[in-house]
C-alpha cells in the first residue's frame, strides 16, 4: 500500500499528540469549573447515572475518527492498472566508451563504472524522454534503440563491459555516425547525443563527423570521464596476475582525459562539455542543456495507475463519528420504568439508524470483493459474485455490465452476451450503454471466431459490426470501437472472398472432371475403332510399316554428304563467333603470319598415330582436339591478372599504428 500524499501522515504525527493533550486538558478544565459552580453534595445528585468510562470512550472514538480522516487525506492506494498515456519528450541517445582505456581507476572504481552510474542518473531525470544506448570502441553498435521502457534501458547499461565491442581502440567518428543512422528513421523530434568518453580518439575524421551531425540537427553534449593527469591501464592475464597495458615499444600506456577535443566536439555540435565529477553532473546537464530544448508530442508510454482506496478510512471515520454522536453519557437507570423505556426506544432508534447506514456499505463491500477478485485474475469467482448481487438487485445495469465483463474474461461468451444485452435493455448512462455495445461486439466476434462453419461465422461477425456501429453512434470519438469495427469488417470481407474462391474452385473442379470424363470417353471410343480396324486389315498395316522404315533409311553416300555439310556449317559459325569476340588488338595480331609449329617426330612405342586418329575423328565431328584445348588454356593463363580488393576508406590509414586502448 502506498499514499499519494504521504506528507499528511507527518501532519498526523504532529496533530495526534496535540489533539490528545487538548482533549485531556478540556476534560480536566470541565471538572474544575463544575467543582467551582456546583456544591459537592449537589454534584452527586446531578450526575446520577453519568458514566465517566463512556465519556472517555466517546473521546477515544473522536480521536480515532480524526486519525481516519487524516488517512483519507493521505489518499491510500493499493492495486494498479496499466494505462497508455501520451506525453511530451525528447529523443536522447547515450554513447558510452567501452574501450580498454575506460579501465583506468583515476575515477573509482573505474571510468566505465562511473559512466554507467551517470547514465542511470540521466534516465532517472529524463522520465518523459525516449532514451537509446550506443556502445563504441574501435567501432560502434546500437545496444538499445530509442524506448520509453526504463527497465530495458537499465538492463542494456548494466550489460556494458570492456570488450563488448570486439574491435579495440577508440573511434568517436564511428559512434557519431552510428547515432546519425539511428535517428535516420525517426521523426522530427529533437535529437540529442550525450557522449561519455575520456576523449582518446585513435581514428581521424571526428570533427568532420561532428559537423555533418550538426547539419543534420543533432546536438552533442560531451561528458569527460577521467582526469587530465591520467592513470595506467590495468589488465589481468589468464592466471589472474595483474599487469598494465603496453604499447608496441613495450612501454606502459597512461590514459589521460582529452578535454580539448571534447570541448571542440561539444562546441561544434551545439552543446557544452562537463567533466564527470561530483554527484550533480547529470542534474546540471539536464537542467541547463536538455530541459530547455523543445519537446514533441505523440510518444506513448504504459504507466501504472494506482487505485484509490480512501473510501475505506472515510467510511470508518463516518461510523466512528456516528457512534460517538449516539453513544449516551448516562447508564440505564432501572429505578424508573418510564426513563428505561425511553432509553430503550432511543437505543432502538440509534441501532436502526446505524443499520440503515451500514446497508449500502454491505453491498459496496460485496461489489468491492468482486472487483478485487476480478483484478486478481479470478474471473470465474468474480462472475459468480456479480451474479449473486444481481439476485438481490436484478435491475442494476452496472451489475449486469460487470457480470458480462467477468464472464467475457472467463471465456463464458454466451453468458456475457446475456449480461450485456440485459445491460442495454436496462436504463443507464450513455457511457455505460456505449461500453456495453462495445463489449457485446467483442463477445460476438469471439463467438463467431470459434465457429467452424463459415456461414455462422460470417453471421456472428456481422452482428458484431452492428454493435460497434451502435457504440460509435453514442461516441464517435471512440478509437477502440473504430479500430475493432474496421478490423472485423476487413476479416469479414476476406472470409467472403475465400468463400467465393472456394466455390469457384469447386466449380472448376467439377468442370475439369466433366472434361476428363469426356476425354476418356472419346479415347475409349477411338481405341475401340482402331481395334476394329486392326482386326479387319492386320497384314496390310504391317506391310505399310515396313515400307515406311525402308523409306526412312538413308543411303551411305547421302549420310556422308550430310555430315560434311554439317561440319562445314559448324566450322563457319565458330569462325564468325570467334571474330566477333576478339578485340581489335587481337585481330591485328591475327593478321600477321603465324609461326609454324614443329610437330614431334614419332618414336617407337609412342601413341602419336592413335592420337592423330582421335584428332581426325574429333575434327570430323566438329569437336576441339586435346592439343587445341591445352593451347586455349595456356593462352587464358597468360591473360590472368591478380585482383586485390582494398577498401577506399582504409587505404589512407594502412600504415597507421593500431592502438588497442
N, C-alpha and C positions, 0 to 999 in steps of 0.2 A: 504494500500500500504506500502511496506517495501523497503529498499535499501540494496543491497548486500554489498556495500562499503560505509557505512554512513560517513566515515572519509572524503570523498570527499566533503560532504556538509559543514563540518567545514572549509575545504580549500577554499570553495566558499565564506564563510562569511569573510575570510581574503582577498581573491583576489578581490572580487567585489568592496569594497571601494578603494583599491589601483588602480584598473583599472579606476574607475570613476575619481579619482583625477588625474591620468596620462592623460586621455583624456582632462580634463578641462585645465590642465597645458599646454598641447600641443596646444590647441586652442588659449589660451592667448599668448603663445610664438610665434605662427604663426602670429597673428595680430601685435605683437610688431615688428617682423622682417619685415613684409610688410610695416609698417609705417616708418621704418628706411631707406629702399631702394627705396620706391616709394613716390613721392610727393603727397600730399593730393589732389591737383587739378586733377592729372592724375589718382589717385586711383578710383575716382568715374566713370571715363570713362572705366577703365579696368574691373571694377566689375559690369558692367551693366547687369541686369538680374540674378545675383547670389543671391540666397535666403539663408539667414542665418538660417531660420526655417528648410529648407530642409537639410542643413548641420547638424544641431543639431539632426534632425530625423535620419539621417544616423548613427550618433554616438550612438543614443539610440538603433537602430537596431543591431549595433555591440555589444553593452553591453548585449542585450537580447540573441544574438546568443552565446556569451560566457557562459551565465548562463545555456542555454540549453545544451551546451557541457559538463559542469560540472555535470549536472543532468544525462547525458548519461554515464559519467564515474562512477557515483554513482550506476548505474545499478538498476533502479527501477523495482520492481516486484509486481504483484498482480495476484491472482488466483493461483491454485496449482493442481498438480496431485499426486495421491498415487503411489509410486514406491517401489518395493520389492528389497532390496539391501542386499548383503552378507557382513558380517563383521566379525572381529576377536574379541574375547572377552573371559571372564571367567565366571564360574558359582559360584555365591556368594549367600549364604543363610544368612539372618539376623535373629538372635534369640533374642527376646525381652522378658524380665522377666515381667510377669503381676501379680505377687503375691502382697499381701497386703503391703509388705514392700516397694514397689515402690510408695506408697502414701506419704512417708516421704518427707518433704519440705525443707531438707537441700540444695537441688538444686531447685531454683524457676522455675516454680510454684510448681512442684513436680518431682520426679525422672522419672516417666513414661512419662510425657510430654516432658522432655528433651531428653529422649531416642528416642521418636518418631521423634522429630525435627532432631536429629542427623542421624537417618535412612534416612530421606528425603534428607538431605545434601549428604549422601553417594550415593543415587540414582542419584542426580544431577552430581556427579563426575563420576560415573560408567555408562556413556551413552551407551557404546558399550558392556556391560556385562549383562548377564542374572541374574536377582535378584529373590529371593524367600523369604518367611517370615514364621517363626515358632514362635508361641506364647507358652509360657510354664509357669507353676506354679507347682502344685503337679504332673502334667503330662504334656505332650506336644502335640501340634496339628499343622499340616501344614496349616497355614492360607492362604498362596498364593504360588502356585507352581512356579517353575522357569519360568520366562517370560521376554520378551523384551518390554512388554507394561508398560510404566511408569505410566499411569493413573490407571491401575489395581493394581499395587504395592502401589501407593499413597493411594488409597481407602482402601486397606487392612490395611495399617499402621494407617490410621485415625480412623478405627473402633476398634482398640485395646483399652481396658479399663480393670481395675482391676475387676475380677470376670468373665471375658470371658471364663476362664478355670474353670469349676465347682469345681474341687478338689484343695483345698488350699495347702499352703506350697510352697517350692522351691525344685525342683528336677532337678539339672543340668545334671545328667546322662540320665534322660528321654529325655531332649532336644537334647543331642548329639546323642542318639540312633535314635530319630525321623529324624534327619538330615541325618544320615547314610542310613536309609531306603529310604529317598527321593532320594539320589544320587545312589541308587542301580540300578535303571532303566535308568540312564543317560549314556552318552557315556564316552569317555576318556578325556573329558575336565578337566581342573584343578579345583579342588573342594575347596571351601573356606567357613568357618563359622565365622561370626562376631557376638560375643556374648555380648549383652547389659544386664548387671545384676549388683546387689550390692554384689554378692558373698556369700550371706547367703544360705547355702546348708543344707537341712534337710534330705537328703537321702544318704546312703552310696554308694560306688562304682563309684564315679565321676572320679577319676584318672584312674581307670581300664577302664572305657568307653573312656577316652581321649586316652589312649594307643592303644586301639582297633581301634579308629578312625584314629590315626596317621599311623597305619599299613595299613589301607585301603586307604591312600593317602589324607586324609582330613587335611587341615591346619586350625588351630583355632587361631583367634585373639580375645582378651578379652578387653572390654571397661568397666571400673569401673564407675558405676552410683551411686553417693553418696559421703559422706565424712567419714573419719575414726572416727570422734567424734560421728557421728550418730545423730539420731533425733527420737522423739516419733512418733508413727503411729496414725494419727487422723482418726476418723470414725464418721459417723452420724447415729443416730437412726431413727426410723420411724417418730418421731415428729420434726426432724430437729436439735436436740441438738447435739453438738459436744462433743465427748469423745475420749478416747485413747484405742487402742487395749491392752488387758491384757492377761497374761499367765494363767496357771492353778492355780497358787497360788494367783491370783488377782493383781499381780504387773504389772505396765505399761511396755510394750515392747519397747525397744530402739533399732532400727535397725542401724547397723554400716557397713561400707564398708569393706569387707574382701579382702584386696589387696593381701595378702599372697597366698590365694587359687587361685585367678585369675592369678597371676604370674606363679604359678605351672601349671595351665591348659594351659596357652599360651606357656610356655617353652616346655612342653611335646607335645603339638600339633604343634610345629614348627612355631609358630607365636610370637607375643610380646603383652605386656599389655600397655594400655594407659588409664589414668583417663579422664573422660569426664569433661573437664574444658576449658573454653575459646571457641572461635569461630573457631579455626583452628585444632581441634582434628581430624575431618574427612579428612581434607586436608593432615595432617601428616600421617594418616593411609593409605590413598590411594597412596600417593607419595612414602612412604618408604616400605609399606607392600604389597599392591595389585598391583600397577603398574609394579614392577619388575617381577611379576610372569609371566610364559609363557601363551600365548593365543592359542586358537584353531580356525580354520576357518570352516565355514559351517553354522553358525547361520544366519538366515534371519530376516529382520525387515522391516515393512512398514514405509516409510519415505515420508514426503511431499516434492515434487519437485516444487518449486515456478517457475512460468512462467515469463521469462524476458520480459520487456516492454520498453527497452531502444530505440527501433526503433522510438517511437513517439517523444521524445525530440530531437533525432538525426535528424529526418526528419524536425522538426520545425527549428532547427538550420541551416540546409541547405537552407530552404526557406528564413530565415531572411538574411543570407549572400547573396543570390541571389538578394533579394530586395535591400539591401544596395549597391550591385555592380551596378545594373542597374538604380538606382534612380539618376537622373541628379541633379547637383547643381544649374543650371540656370533655371529660369522660362521661359515659352514660350514667345517670343517677337513677337508681331503682326505686327510690322512696316515692317518687311522684310518677303516677301512671301516665298522666297526660303528656308530661315532658318526655317520657320514654317513648310514647307512641310518636310524638312529633320528631324526636331524634331518629326513630326508625324510618319514618317517612322521608326525612332528609337524606338518610343514608341510601335508601332505595332510589331516590331521585339521582343522587350522585353516581350510584352504580349504573343506573340506566343511561346517564349522560356519557359515562366512560365507555360503556358497551357500544353505544352508538358511534362514539369517536373511533373505537377500535375496529368496527365492522369494515370500513373501507380499507383500513390498514391490512386486515387479514387477506382481502382479495388482492391488494397491492403486493403483499408478501408472496402469494401464490404466483402471481404474474412474474415477479422478480425471480422466483425459484425456477420457473420455466425458462426465463431468459438466461439465467446462469447455466442451465443445462444445455441450452442452445449454443451459447458461447463456448462451452467446454467441448462441443462436438458430439454430445449425446442427443442427437436429433430425435431418436425414437422416444426417449423419455420426455423430451420437451413437447413432442406432438401429443403424447398421452396426457400430459399435464394441461395443455391447452384444450384438449377435448373434454377433460373433467371440468374445466372452468366454463366451457360452452354449455355443459349440462346445467350449470347454475344461471348463466346469462346467455341464452341462445340468440339474442338479438344484437349482441355486440359485434359490430363489423370488424373492429380491430382484432378481437379474439379469433374470428374466422380467418382474417388475413394472416395472423401469426401462426395459427394452426396449419394453414396451407403452406406457409414458408417452411415450417419444420417438416411437414410431410414431403415437400419437394426435396429438401436436403436428405431425407431418409429414403429417397428413391420410391416413395409411395405416390406415384403420379396421379392415379385415379382419385385417391383421397384428396390430393392437392387441388385437382380440378373442381371437386365438390366444394371445398372450403373457399376457393377463390370465387366461384360462381355465387355462393351464398353471400360473400362479402360485397359483390357487385349489386346483388338484389337488396341488400340492407342499406338504409340511409347512412351516409358517411361524408367525409370531407372530399374535396376534389383531388387532393394529393393522394388520399387513400385509394380512391377509385382508379386513378392513373396507375399507381403501383400494382393494384390488383389486375388491371388489364395487362400490364407488362409481364407480371409473373405468370398469369394464365397463358399468355402467348409462349413463354419459355416452356411451360409444362406441356402444352400441346405439341410443341416442336419435339420435345424429348419422347413423348408417346409415339409420334409419327416416325421418329428416327429408329425406334426399336421394332417397328412393324416390318416383317419380311415381305409382305405383299405391297408392291409399288402403288397400287391403286389406293389402298388405305393410307399409305404413307403420304401420298400427294393430298389426300383429303385432310389429314391431320395438319399438314403444313399450311394449307390454305386457311384453315381455321386459325392457326397461329398468326398468320399475316393479318387477318381481320382484327385480332386482339391488339396487335401492335398499332394498327391504324386507329383503333379506338383510343389507345393511350396517347398517340400523337395528337389527336383532336383535343384532348384535355390539356396537353402540354407539348406544344410544337417544338420547344427547345430541348426536349429530352434526347440527348445524343445517343444514349444507350439503346433506347427504343428505335431510333432511326437506324442505327447500325445493325441491330438484330433484324429489323424489317427487311433491309436491303440484303442481308446475308441469306435469310430464309428464302426470299424472292429469287435470289440467284441460284440457290441449290434446287429450288423447285423447277426453275427453267431448265437446269442441267438434267434433272431427273426426267422431265418431259422429253427432252431431246434424246436421252438414252432410250426411252420407251419407243420413240418414233424410229430410231435407228435399229433397235432390236426387231421391231415389226417389219421394217424394210428388209432386214437381213433374212428374216423368216420367209418373206415373200420371194426374195431372190433364191433362197434355198429350194423352195417349192418349185419355182420355175426351172431351176437347174435340174432338179430331179425329173421333172417332166421332159426336159430336153434330152437328158441322158437316157431316159426310157425310150424316147422316140428314136434316138441314135441306135440304141441296142436293137430295137425292133427292125430298123432299116438294115443294119448289118446282118442280123439273123436272116432276113428275107433274101439279101444278096447272096449270103453263103448257101442258102437252100437252092437258089437259082444256079449258082456255079456247080454245086454238086449234081444237079440235074443235067447240066450241060456236059460235065466230065463223064458222066455215065453214058451219055449218048455218043460222044466222039473222043474216046481215050487215045486211039492210035494217031489221029491226025494232029493232036496237040503236041505229042512227043516229037513227031517229025518236024513240026514247026519250030520247036525249041532247038533241035539240033541244027536246023538251017540258020537260025539266028546266031548261034555260037560260032558257026563256021564263018558267017559274015563278019563277026566282031574280031576274029583273029587276024592281025596284020601279017603281011609277008616280011621276011628278014630284011630285005632291001629297004622296004618302006620304013621299018623301025630304025635302021641305021641312019637314014637321011633325016628322019625327025630328030634323033639325038644330036646330030651335028648342028642342025639349025637351032635347037635349044641352047647348045653350048655357045654358039656364036652370039646369040642374043644376050645371054647372061654375061659374056665377056664384054660386050659393048656397053651394057648397062653399068657394070662395075667400073669401066674406064671413065664413063661420064660422071659417076658419083665421086670418084677419086679426084677428078679435075675440079669439081665444084668445091670439095673440102679443102683443097690445097690453098695455101696463102700465096700472094704474089711473089714473095721471095722464093718459095719452094718451086713455083712454076718457072722462074728464071733459072734455078739450078737444074731443073729437068731439061731445059732447052739445050744445056751443054752436053756434049757427048759423054756417055758413061764409060767408065774404065772397064776393060774386060776383066772378068773374074776367072782365075785359074781353077780348073777342076782337078781334084786329087786323082792321081793315077790309080787304077785298080790293081790291088795286090792280091796274092793268093790268100785265100781264107777270108777276104772281105765280102761284105754283102752289098756291094755297090750295085751289082746288077739287079738284085732283088729290090733295092731302094729305088733304082731307076724305073723298074716296072711299076712299083707302087706310085711313084710320082706321075708316071704317064697315065696310070689309071685315074689318079686324082684329078689331073689336068683334063682328062677326057670327061670326067664327071663335073667339072667346073669348081672343084674344091681347092683349097690352099695346101700346098705341099709343106712338110715339116721344115724344110730349109727356108722357105718363104716366111713361115711363121716365126722362126728364130730371128731372121733379119728384121722383121717388123718389131719384135720385142726389143732388140738391141737399139733400134732407132728411137723407140719411145723412151728407153732408159737414158739415152743421151739428152733427150729433151726435158727430163725431170729436173725440178728445182725444189730445194727445201724451203718451206714456208714456215717461219717462226712468228707467232702472233704475240705482239706486245701491246698492251692497252695504252692508248694515247695519253691517259692521265698519269700513268705510273712511270713513263719514260723519263720524265724530268727528275724524279726522285729516286732513280735507280741506284745512284752512287751514294745516297744519303745513309748515315749510320742509324741503325734501328735502335730505339730506346724502349725497353720493356718496363717502364715505370711511370 
